[in-house]
Amino acid sequence: MLKRGVVIKRGVVTGVSLPNRHLGGFRRQGPRGTLSCSPMAFWDAVQREATESLTLYLLGALVVALAVLLSMAPELKRRRATLVAIVALHVFIVPLAAWSRETSSASYTTLHLVLGITAAVAGVIMGGTIVFAAILPALRIAVPRIIQDVMIGSGAAVAVMVTAGRSGFDVTGVLATSAVITVVVGFALQETLGNIFAGLALQIDDSFRIGDWIKVQDLSGRVTEIRWRYTAIETRNWETLVVPNSVLTRERFLILGRRAGKPRYWRRWVYFNVDYRFQPSDVIHAVEEALRSAPIENIAADPQPNCVLMDLAESYGHYAVRYWLTDFLVDDPTDSIVRTRIFFALKRVGIPFSLPAHAVFMTKESATRKAQKTREDEGRRLEIITRIDMFKTLPVEDRELLAHSLRYAPFTRGETMTRQGAPAHWLYIILEGEASVRMSHEGESPREIAELRAGDVFGERSLLTGEPRSATVIAKTDVECYRLDKAALSVIIERQPRVAEELAAVLAKREQVIEASLDRPGAKRRDPSHSTLDLVGRIRDFFGLGDEDAS
C-alpha cells in the first residue's frame, strides 16, 4: 500500500517511495526500515500527549499559584522558582514523549513516568501553596514556614511513590535501598540534621516568630528568617547574625518586649549620679516632671517614665530613669533624648551631676577677678529686669533685688515650659531660643497663637495673681531663660503697696494688646479701667495685702 510516500505492508512500515525532500516531518532508521511522520501528525501526537498528561491544567494551575504567591506571600521566591522549573521541565518533556510514542521508542515508558511525576509534584506544591498562603491566613491560622515545607515535601514524596507504583515501577525495592542510604547519610550529617530538627522544634513550640527581637549572648536584633539550618537575626548595626538552630535549642535567649497580654514594650535604663548635697526627692521630682510634661517619641505613655534611686555610693546617689521603648530599632537615639531631658531638668533647679570624690579643684582666679565677674553678671541681670515694662518704673534698689533673685532655667527642644491650666507663681524671661505658645478652647485641639524669642517675657499674670496658666508654652529649640519667683516680688510689694497698682496697670494694658492681636470674633473687649481695678484686687489677695494698705 502506498500513501503519501510511506510504504506500509500489513500494518508495518517497510519503505519510503519518495525522496527526503518531499517529506516535511522526521525520519527514523530502525530494524524494519525507515519511518517518516509529517508535521501535522507530530503536532497531533504532542496534543494527545499533553492532554493525557494534563499539561494544560497544570499550566492554568501554575498561573493561579503564582498569582497567590505574588499577592499574599511575595517573600517565597524559591517556591515560585521551584514551581516554574518543575512545570517547565514537564512542558519540555511533552514533545519528547510524543516523539518516542510515535516512533515506538523504548524510552517512552521512562518519559511518560517523568511526565506523571512532574505533574504530581507540581500539583502538590500548588495545592499546598494555595492552602498555606491563601486559605489558612484567611481563617487567621498561621503555620510556620518549616512546617509548610515539611508537609509539602512529604506530600510530594507520597505523590512520586504513588505515580511510580501505578506505572509498574518497583517502589518496594527503592524504599529498602533508600532506608540503607538514609542511615549512612544520617551518620555523616548528624550536625546538619540536628539543626534541621531544632528548627522544626522552634517553629512547632512557637518559641519566637519572624519580626520578634531577641538577644543571644551579647548581641540583639530582629528575627528576619527561620530556615532549616539556621535563624537569621538583623542587628541595629546593619549586620546579619546567623545562629544555628541547635544553638538556640541548647542555650537560653531573651525575647525582647514580650509579656503576656501586654503591648510590645522594652524597658530601658538611663543612669546618672548626683551628690549628697541634694535630696533624692528633689532630684526624682525634677527628672520625672521633665520626662512626663511632654510626650517623647518612641516612649510609651503608660507605664510612665520614672526615676529611682538605685544605690548610695561613697559620695553620691546613683539614680536611674526607667522608660518603656516602643520602637526597638531606635534604642540609643531615644536614650540620648532622655539624657538630654535629665540634663536640662537638673540644670533648671540648680542640681549638678556629681564629680568624683577624689577631684581636686584648682583655680588661678583672684578675688578681684571673681568680684568683677560677679558685677558683670549682676549688671546683665539688672539690664534684663529693666527691659521688662512692669519693672521699668521701680526704684533701682528694687530692680537690683529682682535681678539678684533671677534663677537660670534652661529647657531642651520639645519640653513643656508651662502648661495651660497648671498653677504657677513665676514668670520667664527668654535669653536664647524659640518657644511656641499654644491655646485650646472648650476641648478643641491646641493651636499656636504666638511665638516667643529672645527678650520675650511670659507668665506675668501668674506671677502677680497666682492664676493658672492661660496657655501652654513648648520649647521649639533649646531655650535659655531666667525665672523670677513670687518671693522676691513679695518683699517689694509689702514694702511699697502702691507698686501693686502700677504693676496692675501695666499688666492690663499688655493684656489689651494681646486680645487685640488675637482678634477673636464675637469676643467682648474689656474696659482697661475695670481690668486694672480687678487686677489690683487679685494682686492684693495673692500677696496677702490688707485693706489698710490700700492707702
C-alpha positions as CSV (number, residue, x, y, z in Angstrom):
1,M,0.0,0.0,0.0
2,L,1.4,3.4,-0.9
3,K,0.1,6.5,0.9
4,R,1.8,10.0,0.9
5,G,5.1,8.4,0.2
6,V,5.1,5.8,3.0
7,V,5.1,2.1,2.1
8,I,3.1,0.1,4.6
9,K,2.6,-3.6,4.4
10,R,0.3,-5.5,6.8
11,G,0.4,-2.5,9.2
12,V,4.2,-2.4,9.2
13,V,6.2,0.3,7.5
14,T,8.6,-1.3,5.0
15,G,9.9,1.5,2.9
16,V,9.6,5.0,1.5
17,S,8.8,5.7,-2.1
18,L,9.6,9.4,-2.1
19,P,12.9,11.3,-1.6
20,N,13.5,13.0,1.8
21,R,13.0,16.5,0.3
22,H,9.3,15.5,-0.3
23,L,8.8,14.8,3.5
24,G,8.4,17.7,5.9
25,G,8.4,15.6,9.1
26,F,11.1,13.4,10.7
27,R,12.8,10.1,9.8
28,R,13.8,7.2,12.0
29,Q,16.0,4.3,10.8
30,G,15.1,1.1,12.5
31,P,15.4,-2.7,12.0
32,R,12.2,-2.6,9.9
33,G,13.2,0.2,7.7
34,T,12.7,4.0,7.7
35,L,9.7,5.7,9.4
36,S,8.6,9.1,8.4
37,C,6.0,11.4,10.0
38,S,4.6,14.7,8.8
39,P,4.5,17.9,10.9
40,M,0.7,17.7,11.3
41,A,1.0,14.1,12.6
42,F,3.7,15.1,15.0
43,W,1.6,18.1,16.3
44,D,-1.4,15.8,16.8
45,A,0.8,13.4,18.8
46,V,2.0,16.3,21.0
47,Q,-1.5,17.4,21.7
48,R,-2.6,13.9,22.5
49,E,0.3,13.5,24.9
50,A,-0.3,16.9,26.6
51,T,-4.0,16.0,27.1
52,E,-3.2,12.7,28.7
53,S,-0.5,14.3,30.9
54,L,-2.9,17.1,32.0
55,T,-0.4,19.7,30.8
56,L,-2.9,22.5,30.1
57,Y,-4.5,22.1,33.5
58,L,-1.0,22.2,35.0
59,L,-0.3,25.5,33.2
60,G,-3.5,27.0,34.4
61,A,-2.9,25.9,38.0
62,L,0.6,27.4,37.7
63,V,-0.8,30.8,36.8
64,V,-3.2,30.7,39.8
65,A,-0.5,29.6,42.2
66,L,1.9,32.3,41.1
67,A,-0.8,34.9,41.5
68,V,-1.5,33.7,45.0
69,L,2.2,33.7,45.9
70,L,2.9,37.2,44.5
71,S,-0.1,38.8,46.2
72,M,-0.1,37.0,49.6
73,A,3.5,35.6,50.1
74,P,5.9,37.6,47.9
75,E,8.8,36.5,50.1
76,L,8.5,32.9,48.9
77,K,10.8,33.5,45.9
78,R,12.3,30.0,46.0
79,R,9.0,28.3,45.9
80,R,7.9,30.3,42.9
81,A,11.2,29.4,41.2
82,T,10.8,25.7,42.0
83,L,7.2,25.6,40.6
84,V,8.3,27.3,37.4
85,A,11.2,24.9,37.0
86,I,9.1,21.8,37.5
87,V,6.4,22.9,35.1
88,A,9.0,24.0,32.5
89,L,10.6,20.5,32.8
90,H,7.2,18.9,32.3
91,V,6.4,21.1,29.2
92,F,9.8,20.3,27.7
93,I,9.3,16.6,28.1
94,V,5.9,16.5,26.4
95,P,7.2,16.7,22.8
96,L,10.0,14.2,23.6
97,A,7.4,11.8,24.9
98,A,5.2,12.3,21.9
99,W,8.1,11.6,19.5
100,S,9.1,8.5,21.4
101,R,5.5,7.3,21.4
102,E,5.0,7.7,17.6
103,T,8.3,6.1,16.8
104,S,7.8,3.2,19.3
105,S,10.9,4.1,21.2
106,A,11.9,2.2,24.3
107,S,12.4,5.5,26.2
108,Y,8.7,6.4,26.0
109,T,7.9,4.5,29.3
110,T,10.5,6.5,31.2
111,L,9.5,9.8,29.7
112,H,5.8,9.1,30.4
113,L,6.7,8.3,34.0
114,V,8.7,11.6,34.3
115,L,5.6,13.5,33.0
116,G,3.4,11.9,35.6
117,I,5.9,12.6,38.4
118,T,6.4,16.3,37.5
119,A,2.7,16.8,37.2
120,A,2.0,15.2,40.6
121,V,4.8,17.1,42.4
122,A,3.8,20.4,40.8
123,G,0.2,19.7,41.8
124,V,1.1,19.0,45.4
125,I,3.2,22.2,45.6
126,M,0.4,24.3,44.1
127,G,-2.2,22.9,46.3
128,G,-0.1,23.4,49.4
129,T,0.7,27.0,48.3
130,I,-3.0,27.9,48.0
131,V,-3.8,26.3,51.3
132,F,-1.0,27.8,53.3
133,A,-0.8,31.2,51.6
134,A,-4.5,31.9,51.0
135,I,-7.0,29.7,52.8
136,L,-5.4,29.4,56.3
137,P,-4.4,33.1,56.5
138,A,-8.0,34.0,55.7
139,L,-9.0,31.8,58.7
140,R,-6.3,33.5,60.8
141,I,-4.3,30.3,61.2
142,A,-0.6,30.8,60.9
143,V,1.6,27.8,60.1
144,P,5.4,28.1,60.5
145,R,7.4,28.0,57.3
146,I,9.3,24.9,58.2
147,I,6.0,23.0,58.9
148,Q,4.7,24.1,55.5
149,D,7.9,22.8,53.8
150,V,7.7,19.5,55.6
151,M,4.1,18.9,54.8
152,I,4.5,19.9,51.1
153,G,7.7,17.9,50.8
154,S,6.1,14.8,52.4
155,G,3.1,15.2,50.1
156,A,5.4,15.4,47.1
157,A,7.2,12.2,48.1
158,V,4.0,10.3,48.5
159,A,2.8,11.6,45.1
160,V,6.0,10.4,43.5
161,M,5.7,6.9,45.0
162,V,2.0,6.6,44.0
163,T,2.7,7.7,40.5
164,A,5.6,5.4,40.1
165,G,3.6,2.4,41.5
166,R,0.8,3.0,39.1
167,S,3.3,2.9,36.2
168,G,4.5,-0.5,37.3
169,F,7.7,0.7,39.0
170,D,9.0,-1.4,41.9
171,V,8.6,1.0,44.8
172,T,9.4,-1.6,47.5
173,G,12.9,-2.1,46.3
174,V,13.6,1.6,46.2
175,L,12.3,2.1,49.7
176,A,14.5,-0.7,51.0
177,T,17.6,0.8,49.3
178,S,16.7,4.3,50.4
179,A,16.5,3.1,54.0
180,V,20.1,1.9,54.0
181,I,21.2,5.1,52.3
182,T,19.3,7.2,54.9
183,V,21.2,5.5,57.7
184,V,24.6,6.2,56.1
185,V,23.7,9.8,55.3
186,G,22.3,10.3,58.8
187,F,25.6,9.4,60.4
188,A,27.5,11.7,58.0
189,L,25.2,14.7,58.5
190,Q,24.4,14.5,62.3
191,E,25.1,18.2,62.9
192,T,23.1,19.4,59.9
193,L,20.2,17.1,60.8
194,G,20.3,18.3,64.4
195,N,19.9,21.9,63.1
196,I,17.0,20.9,60.9
197,F,15.1,19.2,63.7
198,A,15.9,22.0,66.1
199,G,14.4,24.4,63.6
200,L,11.3,22.3,63.5
201,A,11.1,22.3,67.3
202,L,11.5,26.1,67.4
203,Q,8.6,26.5,64.9
204,I,6.3,24.0,66.5
205,D,6.6,25.3,70.1
206,D,6.4,28.9,68.8
207,S,9.4,30.0,70.8
208,F,9.7,33.1,68.7
209,R,8.4,34.5,65.4
210,I,9.7,36.4,62.5
211,G,9.7,40.0,63.5
212,D,10.5,39.4,67.2
213,W,13.5,41.0,68.8
214,I,15.8,38.5,70.6
215,K,19.1,38.7,72.4
216,V,21.6,35.9,72.0
217,Q,24.5,36.3,74.4
218,D,25.6,39.9,74.0
219,L,24.0,40.5,70.6
220,S,20.4,41.5,69.9
221,G,18.4,42.0,66.8
222,R,15.2,41.3,64.9
223,V,14.4,37.8,63.6
224,T,14.1,38.0,59.8
225,E,14.2,34.4,58.7
226,I,13.9,30.9,60.3
227,R,15.5,28.5,57.8
228,W,16.0,24.7,58.0
229,R,19.5,25.0,59.3
230,Y,19.8,28.5,60.9
231,T,17.9,31.5,62.1
232,A,18.9,34.9,60.7
233,I,18.9,38.0,63.0
234,E,19.4,41.5,61.8
235,T,21.2,43.8,64.3
236,R,21.0,47.5,64.6
237,N,24.5,47.8,63.1
238,W,23.2,46.6,59.7
239,E,24.7,43.2,60.3
240,T,23.0,39.8,60.0
241,L,23.7,37.3,62.8
242,V,23.4,33.7,61.6
243,V,22.7,31.4,64.6
244,P,22.5,27.6,64.1
245,N,19.1,26.3,65.2
246,S,20.7,23.7,67.5
247,V,22.4,26.6,69.4
248,L,19.0,28.2,70.1
249,T,17.6,25.0,71.4
250,R,20.6,24.3,73.7
251,E,21.2,27.8,75.1
252,R,18.9,30.4,76.6
253,F,18.0,33.6,74.8
254,L,15.9,36.6,75.6
255,I,12.8,37.7,73.6
256,L,12.7,41.5,74.0
257,G,9.4,43.2,74.7
258,R,7.2,40.1,75.1
259,R,4.8,39.9,78.0
260,A,1.5,38.0,78.1
261,G,-1.5,40.3,77.5
262,K,0.7,43.5,77.2
263,P,1.9,45.6,74.3
264,R,5.4,45.0,72.9
265,Y,7.4,47.4,75.1
266,W,11.1,47.1,76.2
267,R,12.2,48.7,79.4
268,R,15.3,50.8,79.1
269,W,17.6,52.2,81.8
270,V,19.5,55.5,81.8
271,Y,21.8,56.1,84.7
272,F,23.2,59.3,86.3
273,N,24.8,60.4,89.6
274,V,24.0,63.3,91.9
275,D,26.0,64.0,95.1
276,Y,24.5,64.0,98.6
277,R,24.1,67.8,98.9
278,F,20.7,67.4,97.2
279,Q,17.8,65.5,98.5
280,P,16.7,62.4,96.4
281,S,13.1,63.6,96.5
282,D,14.0,66.8,94.7
283,V,16.1,65.0,92.1
284,I,13.4,62.5,91.4
285,H,10.6,65.1,91.2
286,A,12.6,67.3,88.8
287,V,13.5,64.5,86.4
288,E,10.1,62.9,86.4
289,E,8.4,66.2,85.8
290,A,10.6,66.8,82.8
291,L,10.0,63.4,81.3
292,R,6.2,63.4,81.8
293,S,5.4,67.0,80.9
294,A,5.5,66.4,77.2
295,P,5.4,63.2,75.2
296,I,8.7,61.8,73.8
297,E,8.6,60.0,70.5
298,N,9.0,56.2,70.8
299,I,8.4,56.2,74.6
300,A,5.2,54.7,76.0
301,A,2.9,57.0,77.9
302,D,1.7,54.1,80.0
303,P,3.6,52.9,82.0
304,Q,5.1,56.4,82.6
305,P,8.8,57.0,82.8
306,N,10.1,57.1,86.3
307,C,13.2,57.9,88.2
308,V,14.5,55.7,91.1
309,L,17.4,55.9,93.5
310,M,19.4,52.7,92.7
311,D,22.3,52.9,95.2
312,L,24.0,55.0,97.8
313,A,27.7,55.3,96.8
314,E,30.6,56.8,98.6
315,S,29.9,60.4,97.7
316,Y,26.8,60.4,95.5
317,G,23.4,58.8,94.9
318,H,23.2,56.5,91.9
319,Y,20.0,57.2,90.0
320,A,18.3,55.6,87.0
321,V,15.5,56.6,84.7
322,R,13.3,53.7,83.5
323,Y,11.2,54.1,80.4
324,W,9.4,51.8,78.0
325,L,10.6,51.8,74.4
326,T,8.0,51.2,71.7
327,D,10.4,51.0,68.6
328,F,13.3,48.7,69.4
329,L,15.3,50.0,66.4
330,V,16.0,53.4,68.0
331,D,17.2,52.5,71.4
332,D,20.4,54.7,71.5
333,P,18.8,57.8,70.0
334,T,15.9,57.6,72.5
335,D,18.4,57.1,75.4
336,S,20.1,60.3,74.1
337,I,16.8,62.3,74.3
338,V,16.2,61.1,77.8
339,R,19.7,62.0,78.9
340,T,19.2,65.5,77.4
341,R,15.9,65.9,79.3
342,I,17.6,64.9,82.6
343,F,20.5,67.3,82.0
344,F,18.2,70.3,81.4
345,A,15.8,69.3,84.2
346,L,18.6,69.3,86.8
347,K,20.1,72.4,85.4
348,R,16.8,74.3,85.9
349,V,16.7,73.5,89.6
350,G,20.4,74.1,90.1
351,I,21.3,70.4,90.8
352,P,24.6,69.5,89.1
353,F,25.8,66.0,88.3
354,S,28.3,64.5,90.8
355,L,32.0,64.8,90.4
356,P,34.5,62.1,91.6
357,A,35.1,62.2,95.3
358,H,38.9,62.5,94.8
359,A,38.5,65.5,92.5
360,V,41.0,68.4,93.2
361,F,39.7,71.9,92.5
362,M,42.3,74.4,91.4
363,T,41.9,78.0,90.3
364,K,44.1,80.9,89.4
365,E,41.3,83.4,89.8
366,S,42.0,86.2,92.2
367,A,39.3,87.7,94.4
368,T,39.4,90.8,92.2
369,R,38.7,88.8,89.1
370,K,35.9,86.9,90.8
371,A,34.3,90.1,92.0
372,Q,34.5,91.6,88.5
373,K,32.7,88.6,87.0
374,T,30.0,88.8,89.7
375,R,29.5,92.5,88.9
376,E,29.2,91.8,85.2
377,D,26.6,89.1,85.8
378,E,24.6,91.3,88.1
379,G,24.8,94.1,85.6
380,R,23.4,91.8,82.9
381,R,20.6,90.6,85.1
382,L,19.7,94.2,86.0
383,E,19.6,95.2,82.3
384,I,17.2,92.3,81.7
385,I,14.9,93.3,84.5
386,T,14.9,96.9,83.3
387,R,13.7,95.9,79.9
388,I,10.5,94.5,81.3
389,D,7.7,97.0,81.1
390,M,6.3,96.2,84.6
391,F,9.5,96.9,86.4
392,K,10.8,99.9,84.5
393,T,9.3,102.4,87.0
394,L,10.6,100.6,90.1
395,P,13.5,102.2,92.0
396,V,16.9,100.9,91.2
397,E,17.3,99.1,94.6
398,D,14.0,97.2,93.9
399,R,15.2,96.3,90.4
400,E,18.5,95.1,91.8
401,L,16.6,92.9,94.3
402,L,14.6,91.3,91.5
403,A,17.8,90.9,89.4
404,H,19.5,89.1,92.2
405,S,16.5,86.8,92.6
406,L,16.6,85.6,88.9
407,R,17.2,81.8,88.5
408,Y,18.7,80.2,85.4
409,A,16.2,77.8,83.9
410,P,17.1,76.1,80.6
411,F,14.8,73.8,78.5
412,T,15.6,71.4,75.7
413,R,13.7,71.2,72.5
414,G,10.2,69.6,72.9
415,E,9.9,70.3,76.6
416,T,6.8,71.9,78.0
417,M,7.8,75.1,79.8
418,T,4.3,75.9,81.1
419,R,1.0,74.1,80.6
420,Q,-2.4,75.6,80.2
421,G,-4.4,75.4,83.4
422,A,-1.5,74.5,85.6
423,P,-0.8,76.6,88.8
424,A,2.4,78.6,88.7
425,H,3.8,81.6,90.6
426,W,6.6,82.8,88.4
427,L,7.5,84.4,85.1
428,Y,10.1,83.5,82.5
429,I,12.5,85.8,80.6
430,I,13.9,84.2,77.4
431,L,17.6,84.8,76.7
432,E,18.1,82.5,73.7
433,G,16.0,80.1,71.6
434,E,12.4,80.0,70.4
435,A,9.1,78.7,72.0
436,S,5.6,78.1,70.8
437,V,2.5,79.5,72.6
438,R,-0.5,77.2,72.2
439,M,-4.0,77.6,73.5
440,S,-7.1,75.4,73.4
441,H,-10.8,76.4,74.0
442,E,-13.5,74.1,75.2
443,G,-11.9,70.8,74.3
444,E,-10.5,71.9,71.0
445,S,-7.1,70.8,69.9
446,P,-4.4,73.2,70.9
447,R,-3.4,75.8,68.2
448,E,-0.4,78.0,68.0
449,I,-1.2,81.6,68.8
450,A,2.2,83.1,69.1
451,E,6.0,82.5,69.0
452,L,8.4,83.7,71.7
453,R,12.0,84.6,71.0
454,A,15.0,86.1,72.9
455,G,13.9,89.1,75.0
456,D,10.2,88.0,75.3
457,V,8.6,87.5,78.7
458,F,5.7,85.3,79.7
459,G,3.9,84.3,82.9
460,E,3.4,87.8,84.3
461,R,-0.2,87.2,85.4
462,S,0.6,84.0,87.2
463,L,3.5,85.8,89.0
464,L,1.2,88.7,90.1
465,T,-2.1,86.9,90.8
466,G,-1.3,83.2,91.1
467,E,-3.8,82.3,88.4
468,P,-3.4,79.1,86.4
469,R,-1.5,79.4,83.1
470,S,-3.7,80.7,80.3
471,A,-1.7,78.9,77.6
472,T,0.9,76.1,77.0
473,V,4.4,77.1,76.1
474,I,6.6,74.5,74.4
475,A,10.3,74.9,73.6
476,K,10.8,74.8,69.8
477,T,14.6,74.8,70.2
478,D,16.9,74.6,73.2
479,V,15.9,77.6,75.3
480,E,17.8,79.5,77.9
481,C,15.9,81.7,80.2
482,Y,15.7,83.3,83.7
483,R,12.8,82.6,86.1
484,L,11.5,85.1,88.7
485,D,9.6,83.7,91.6
486,K,7.0,85.3,93.8
487,A,9.2,85.5,96.9
488,A,11.4,88.4,95.6
489,L,8.4,90.4,94.4
490,S,6.6,89.9,97.7
491,V,9.3,91.9,99.5
492,I,8.8,94.9,97.2
493,I,5.0,94.9,97.3
494,E,4.8,94.5,101.1
495,R,7.3,97.4,101.5
496,Q,5.5,99.6,98.8
497,P,1.9,98.6,98.3
498,R,1.4,101.2,95.6
499,V,3.6,99.1,93.4
500,A,0.6,96.7,93.1
501,E,-1.4,99.4,91.3
502,E,1.4,100.2,88.9
503,L,2.0,96.6,88.1
504,A,-1.7,96.1,87.6
505,A,-2.0,99.0,85.2
506,V,0.9,97.8,83.1
507,L,-0.4,94.2,83.0
508,A,-3.9,95.4,82.0
509,K,-2.5,97.4,79.1
510,R,-0.4,94.4,78.0
511,E,-3.4,92.1,78.0
512,Q,-5.4,94.6,75.9
513,V,-2.7,94.4,73.3
514,I,-2.7,90.6,73.3
515,E,-6.5,90.5,73.0
516,A,-6.4,92.9,70.0
517,S,-3.7,90.7,68.3
518,L,-5.8,87.6,68.7
519,D,-8.9,89.3,67.2
520,R,-11.4,86.5,68.1
521,P,-14.8,87.0,66.5
522,G,-17.5,87.9,69.0
523,A,-15.1,88.4,71.9
524,K,-16.0,91.4,74.1
525,R,-13.3,93.9,74.8
526,R,-12.8,94.7,78.5
527,D,-12.7,98.2,79.8
528,P,-9.0,98.9,80.8
529,S,-10.0,100.7,84.0
530,H,-12.1,97.8,85.1
531,S,-9.4,95.4,84.3
532,T,-6.9,97.4,86.3
533,L,-9.1,97.5,89.4
534,D,-9.8,93.8,89.1
535,L,-6.1,93.0,88.8
536,V,-5.2,95.2,91.8
537,G,-7.7,93.3,93.9
538,R,-6.3,90.0,92.7
539,I,-2.7,91.1,93.4
540,R,-3.5,92.2,96.9
541,D,-5.3,88.9,97.7
542,F,-2.4,86.9,96.3
543,F,0.3,88.7,98.2
544,G,-1.9,88.9,101.3
545,L,-2.2,92.7,101.5
546,G,-5.0,94.0,103.8
547,D,-7.4,96.9,103.1
548,E,-5.4,99.1,105.4
549,D,-2.6,99.0,102.8
550,A,-4.8,100.5,100.1
551,S,-3.9,104.0,101.0
